[in-house]
Amino acid sequence: MVGVAPLNRDCGQQRGYRAIGGGRAHLRRMLSMVAMGAATRNNARLKAFYRKLRSAGKKPKVALVAVMRKLIVILNALIRTNQTWNPQTA
């Protein structure tokens, strides 16, 4: 629904780049702002995840989208288990 799943741009034997798109753009914009704050300042685990991807050679936006996807997974798990956000465990 948010549109952060990678979409391929392949054609036959040619492999293109992966891009995100579709979904609700306003949610994706808000999620990217949250991910920027989490990846650069607030959440230690997400910050470490972002830094690991950057040190592995990923581009900044690719690493940021990975953090966005990780946030969605965390939020879905919280909703599924009917828990509240706890920064120490997330």
NORJO-V452467 format. One record per residue. RES is the residue in three letters. PHI is phi in whole degrees, 0 to 359 (* if undefined). PSI is psi in degrees with one decimal (999 if undefined). D_LAST is the distance of its C-alpha to the last C-alpha in Angstrom with 2 decimals. Layout:
# NORJO-V452467
res	phi	psi	d_last
RES	PHI	PSI	D_LAST
RES	PHI	PSI	D_LAST
This chain:
# NORJO-V452467
res	phi	psi	d_last
MET	*	-27.9	22.13
VAL	272	-31.3	20.46
GLY	90	38.7	22.32
VAL	250	7.6	19.96
ALA	284	137.0	21.24
PRO	290	131.5	23.58
LEU	251	129.4	27.22
ASN	276	157.5	29.82
ARG	234	57.4	33.16
ASP	266	153.6	35.21
CYS	211	107.9	38.90
GLY	64	-124.5	40.83
GLN	276	-14.3	40.53
GLN	278	131.9	39.00
ARG	254	123.4	35.26
GLY	264	-170.9	33.94
TYR	273	161.8	30.69
ARG	264	143.0	27.59
ALA	218	158.3	26.68
ILE	259	158.6	24.51
GLY	173	178.1	26.29
GLY	76	-173.6	27.17
GLY	71	-158.2	25.08
ARG	259	112.1	24.73
ALA	296	-38.2	25.12
HIS	294	-35.5	24.21
LEU	292	-39.2	20.75
ARG	295	-38.4	20.34
ARG	295	-45.4	21.49
MET	295	-41.5	19.10
LEU	295	-34.7	16.11
SER	292	-36.2	17.48
MET	294	-41.9	17.72
VAL	296	-42.8	14.11
ALA	295	-36.9	13.20
MET	297	-43.9	15.81
GLY	295	-41.7	14.46
ALA	291	-38.6	10.90
ALA	283	-24.5	12.67
THR	251	-22.2	15.32
ARG	226	-54.2	14.40
ASN	270	-52.7	11.35
ASN	263	120.0	7.97
ALA	296	-41.2	9.02
ARG	292	-42.3	7.29
LEU	290	-33.6	8.38
LYS	296	-43.2	11.50
ALA	294	-38.9	12.26
PHE	298	-44.9	12.00
TYR	297	-45.7	14.30
ARG	295	-36.2	16.59
LYS	297	-43.4	16.95
LEU	294	-41.6	18.10
ARG	296	-40.7	20.39
SER	289	-21.1	21.89
ALA	279	-1.0	22.58
GLY	99	6.4	24.75
LYS	287	148.1	22.87
LYS	290	155.4	23.98
PRO	303	-41.5	21.82
LYS	289	-35.6	21.74
VAL	296	-44.2	20.94
ALA	295	-37.8	17.90
LEU	294	-41.0	16.86
VAL	295	-35.5	17.41
ALA	296	-39.2	15.29
VAL	294	-39.1	12.31
MET	300	-45.3	13.48
ARG	296	-39.5	13.63
LYS	296	-39.2	10.15
LEU	298	-41.0	9.04
ILE	297	-42.2	11.68
VAL	297	-43.8	10.62
ILE	298	-45.8	7.17
LEU	295	-40.4	9.44
ASN	297	-39.3	12.13
ALA	294	-39.1	10.43
LEU	296	-41.4	9.68
ILE	293	-43.3	13.30
ARG	299	-40.1	14.67
THR	266	2.7	13.62
ASN	57	48.7	14.43
GLN	246	167.5	11.45
THR	256	165.2	10.34
TRP	291	130.0	7.37
ASN	232	108.6	6.14
PRO	300	-26.6	5.23
GLN	288	-29.4	5.88
THR	258	-15.6	3.80
ALA	276	999	0.00
